[in-house]
Amino acid sequence: VQLVESGGGLVQPGGSLRLSCAASGYTYRMAWFRQAPGKEREGVATIRSTTSTSYADSVKGRFTIPKDNAKNTLYLQMKSLGPDDTAMYYCAADRRPWFNGLLPSTYNDWGQGTQVTVS
């Protein structure tokens, strides 16, 4: 499955931003990860099947992960952004139903990433 992210950019602290990830085919799980310079890739949020979602503690209450099944597109709606949210954001997907959570190795397909800078 090919994943194409869009929507990154520069935003002021306290601002909002919405990322999009268009998938070319069937996925069972989709997720957003992020990686800041010098840090490990961090799971942000995931959606399993069509409705089961989970979030990293660092983004709970600020980020949501709606999915448009008709468009096969995943979104990351972000609000109350701070400098710590600055990172390259990656969309990931997998077809295997027996995995769960935000472990990067359990996702087979990855997008190219989109930069989010909060400053």
C-alpha positions as CSV (number, residue, x, y, z in Angstrom):
1,V,0.0,0.0,0.0
2,Q,1.3,3.4,-0.9
3,L,0.8,6.2,1.6
4,V,1.0,9.9,0.8
5,E,1.0,12.4,3.6
6,S,0.3,16.1,3.2
7,G,-0.6,19.1,5.4
8,G,2.6,19.8,7.3
9,G,4.0,23.3,7.8
10,L,5.0,26.0,10.2
11,V,2.5,26.9,12.9
12,Q,2.7,29.2,15.9
13,P,2.6,27.8,19.5
14,G,-1.0,27.2,20.5
15,G,-2.1,26.7,16.9
16,S,-3.7,23.9,15.0
17,L,-2.9,21.8,12.0
18,R,-4.4,18.9,10.1
19,L,-2.3,16.2,8.4
20,S,-3.7,13.9,5.8
21,C,-2.6,10.4,4.7
22,A,-4.1,8.9,1.5
23,A,-3.8,5.2,1.2
24,S,-3.8,3.4,-2.2
25,G,-5.3,0.2,-1.0
26,Y,-6.8,-1.8,1.9
27,T,-5.5,-1.3,5.4
28,Y,-6.6,-2.8,8.7
29,R,-4.6,-0.5,11.0
30,M,-3.3,3.0,10.3
31,A,-1.2,5.2,12.5
32,W,0.8,8.4,12.8
33,F,4.3,8.4,14.1
34,R,6.7,11.3,14.6
35,Q,10.5,11.7,14.8
36,A,12.3,14.8,16.0
37,P,16.0,15.3,15.3
38,G,18.2,13.1,17.5
39,K,15.2,11.2,18.9
40,E,13.6,7.9,18.3
41,R,10.5,7.5,16.2
42,E,7.5,7.9,18.5
43,G,4.0,6.5,18.1
44,V,1.4,9.3,18.2
45,A,-2.0,7.7,17.4
46,T,-3.5,4.6,15.8
47,I,-6.8,3.4,14.5
48,R,-7.6,-0.2,14.2
49,S,-10.3,-1.5,11.9
50,T,-12.6,1.5,11.5
51,T,-13.2,2.9,15.0
52,S,-10.8,1.6,17.6
53,T,-8.3,4.4,18.4
54,S,-5.5,4.9,20.9
55,Y,-3.2,7.8,21.6
56,A,0.2,8.5,23.1
57,D,-0.1,10.1,26.5
58,S,1.7,13.2,25.2
59,V,-1.1,14.0,22.7
60,K,-4.2,12.8,24.5
61,G,-6.8,15.6,24.5
62,R,-5.0,17.5,21.8
63,F,-4.8,15.2,18.8
64,T,-7.5,13.1,17.1
65,I,-7.3,10.6,14.3
66,P,-10.4,10.7,12.2
67,K,-10.6,8.4,9.1
68,D,-12.6,8.9,6.0
69,N,-13.3,5.3,4.8
70,A,-14.9,6.5,1.5
71,K,-11.7,8.4,0.6
72,N,-9.4,5.8,2.3
73,T,-7.7,8.8,4.0
74,L,-6.5,9.1,7.6
75,Y,-6.2,12.5,9.2
76,L,-4.3,13.8,12.3
77,Q,-6.1,16.8,13.7
78,M,-3.7,18.6,16.0
79,K,-4.5,21.5,18.4
80,S,-2.7,23.4,21.2
81,L,0.6,22.7,19.5
82,G,3.8,23.4,21.3
83,P,7.5,23.3,20.4
84,D,7.8,19.7,21.6
85,D,5.4,18.7,18.7
86,T,8.0,19.8,16.2
87,A,9.0,16.7,14.2
88,M,8.7,14.8,10.9
89,Y,5.3,13.1,11.0
90,Y,4.9,9.7,9.3
91,C,1.8,7.8,8.3
92,A,1.9,4.0,8.6
93,A,-0.4,1.2,7.8
94,D,-0.7,-2.6,8.0
95,R,-3.1,-5.2,6.8
96,R,-2.5,-7.8,9.6
97,P,-5.3,-7.9,12.1
98,W,-3.4,-9.7,14.9
99,F,-1.2,-6.7,15.8
100,N,-2.2,-3.8,17.9
101,G,-0.7,-0.6,19.3
102,L,2.1,1.8,18.3
103,L,5.2,-0.4,17.8
104,P,6.8,0.7,14.6
105,S,7.9,-2.8,13.6
106,T,4.3,-3.9,13.4
107,Y,3.5,-1.6,10.5
108,N,4.5,-2.7,7.1
109,D,3.9,0.4,5.0
110,W,5.2,3.9,5.5
111,G,4.7,7.3,3.9
112,Q,7.5,9.7,3.1
113,G,6.8,12.0,6.0
114,T,5.6,15.6,6.4
115,Q,7.4,18.2,8.5
116,V,5.6,20.0,11.3
117,T,7.4,22.9,12.9
118,V,5.9,24.8,15.9
119,S,7.7,28.1,16.3
